[in-house]
Amino acid sequence: MSEEVTLEILRYRPEVDREPRFQTYTIPYQEDWVVLDGLNHIKDYVDPTLSYRWSCHMAICGSCGVMINGEPKLACHAFLRDYRHDVIRIEPLDHFPIERDLVTVMDGFMEKLSSVKPYLIAKQAKDLSDGENLQTPLQLMAFKQYTLCINCLLCYAACPQCGLNEDFVGPAALALAHRYNLDSRDSGAEERADVVASNEGIWECTFVGACSEVCPKHVDPAAAIQQTKISASLDWFKARLLPGAHR
Amino acid sequence: MSRRPYLRKIKRSWWLGHRRYAVYMVRELTSLFAGLYCALLVVGLWRLVQGRVAWEGFLAALSSPLGVAFQLVCLAFASYHSVTWFALTPKAMPLAVRGEPVPPKMIVGLHYGAWVVVSLIVLIAAGV
């Protein structure tokens, strides 16, 4: 008999379920399958009512984040073989409302993301005829790591502060704010500061560091937030202590 | 079909489920002992102001078995806090010299170096 693997999946169908409950599926084991392949197998051959998000199957799109045995992971980035002799327990990402099965409601994150203005804000609009904005490799290196975020939200699921305070702007949005603040072409730091340096912004972070540990793209949001704390503190002192400063 | 999103609240025991969160909570706990030790120093100042007898009583209390045990516990927590903080410094304060990032180990090493220097100054000032 060929080998099998058991998946325990948290189901929630709002039209019939009062609250989420686990459903167990037994599927064939394949050496080269990731958890997402298992979910696709269930969807195609066992239970077409199972809902989950996915798109690229290669850790680029950031859609398939789920909790796997309590740890936030991309379902396309977690091999079944790494859980060979365990029951694999799959749940929607922690700290997000469940829309259906493994699908979470991301509206709160989308609002937080847009609140930090994650785009280049130029001091003066530049005419196309003035040519491109040049940047040295060194200037690029200052922020490149923070551009790699795929908005998969594993960091929000790992961060206890996100679970304890739903208003916390959170790791990914703050890391992206930092990314634009560090960009030599950007002049928007002051516009972002109202959100970034607020109580619900960087100061809600207590440096648990879990966001960086679970990040599949090694963005290191924890570092971004701590660096922002230092620069926000310096700005605060400068605004109050330097002659001619006003705020 | 109407939407009915379900929010699973975080449990009070969230930090017990994973080593990384338990380690974090121990680190948070260290602040309690740092605070208690600060309170001890304030009490020391207060006793000093009250005169020689009070001050000598305070010193005697410090060197009693209970006093020594308390200070050792505080020292252990303060050391844990310092070591874990130094390990995090390269994230919070990445340095670059002439465009080249300073290796994380060197940033941590500089903090240990500063710790040793400050400790020596304190020991010399205390006349040890």
HADDOCK unambig.tbl for C-alpha pairs under 7 A between the chains (distance, minus, plus):
assign (segid A and resid 14 and name CA) (segid B and resid 4 and name CA) 5.77 0.50 0.50
assign (segid A and resid 96 and name CA) (segid B and resid 7 and name CA) 6.52 0.50 0.50
assign (segid A and resid 97 and name CA) (segid B and resid 5 and name CA) 5.59 0.50 0.50
assign (segid A and resid 97 and name CA) (segid B and resid 6 and name CA) 5.15 0.50 0.50
assign (segid A and resid 97 and name CA) (segid B and resid 7 and name CA) 4.15 0.50 0.50
assign (segid A and resid 97 and name CA) (segid B and resid 8 and name CA) 6.90 0.50 0.50
assign (segid A and resid 98 and name CA) (segid B and resid 5 and name CA) 5.21 0.50 0.50
assign (segid A and resid 98 and name CA) (segid B and resid 6 and name CA) 4.94 0.50 0.50
assign (segid A and resid 98 and name CA) (segid B and resid 7 and name CA) 6.11 0.50 0.50
assign (segid A and resid 99 and name CA) (segid B and resid 5 and name CA) 4.72 0.50 0.50
assign (segid A and resid 99 and name CA) (segid B and resid 6 and name CA) 6.77 0.50 0.50
assign (segid A and resid 138 and name CA) (segid B and resid 99 and name CA) 6.66 0.50 0.50
assign (segid A and resid 163 and name CA) (segid B and resid 10 and name CA) 5.80 0.50 0.50
assign (segid A and resid 164 and name CA) (segid B and resid 10 and name CA) 6.78 0.50 0.50
assign (segid A and resid 208 and name CA) (segid B and resid 24 and name CA) 6.03 0.50 0.50
assign (segid A and resid 223 and name CA) (segid B and resid 91 and name CA) 4.62 0.50 0.50
assign (segid A and resid 223 and name CA) (segid B and resid 92 and name CA) 5.53 0.50 0.50
assign (segid A and resid 226 and name CA) (segid B and resid 92 and name CA) 4.87 0.50 0.50
assign (segid A and resid 227 and name CA) (segid B and resid 92 and name CA) 5.08 0.50 0.50
assign (segid A and resid 227 and name CA) (segid B and resid 93 and name CA) 6.51 0.50 0.50
